Amino acid sequence: MTTPRETRKAVNRIANMLLNGEIDAKTANAILYAANVTLGAIRTDEQQTKIDELEKIVNGMQK
């Protein structure tokens, strides 16, 4: 689960496994929590990358 797309696929798989009785709710909940944390970290990294790019542009304009 290193990209939002991979995480979404994993969440779908876990939901299907839960609905089919292949995994218990407690385990599914733990995995879904981890997926949510992963998405938050990815989002933070993407925002930091954008901020860094904007800082470079602003610094370039000030020179």
N, C-alpha and C positions, 0 to 999 in steps of 0.2 A: 504494500500500500504506500507507494512513494509518489503517486500523482493523484489528483482528484478523480480521474477516470478509473484508475485501479481501485481506489477506495470505494467508489460507487459500485463497481462490479462486485467487490467483496461484500458490501452491505447487501446487495441483491441476493448473492449466494447465501449469506447467513439468514436472511429473511425467508428464503425458500426452504432452507434446511429446517428452520424453526416451524414453518407451516406444515412441512412434511413429517414432523416428529423425529427428525434425524439429529436434532440438537436440543438440549434443554434451554429454557428461558434464561436461567442464570448465566450460562455460558454465552448465549447469544448477546445478552445485555453487556457482558464484559467485553466482548469483541466489538460490539457497536460503540461502546464508550471509547475504546482504543481508536476506532476509526474516526470518531468525532475529534479526539485529541489530535490525531494525525492531520486531519483537514485544517484544524486551527493553526497548527505549526506551518503547514504549507502556505496558508493564507498570509501568515505573518512574514514568512520568508519572501513571498511575492511582493508584499507591500514594502518591505525593506529594500528590495531590489529597485522598485520604482522610485522610492525616496532617494536612493543613491544616484540613480540616473538623473533625477531632477536637480539634485545638488550639483552635479557635474555641469549641467546646462547653465544653471544660475551662476556658478563660479566662472564659467567661460564667458558669460555675458558681462560680468563685472570687470573683466580684464581689459 
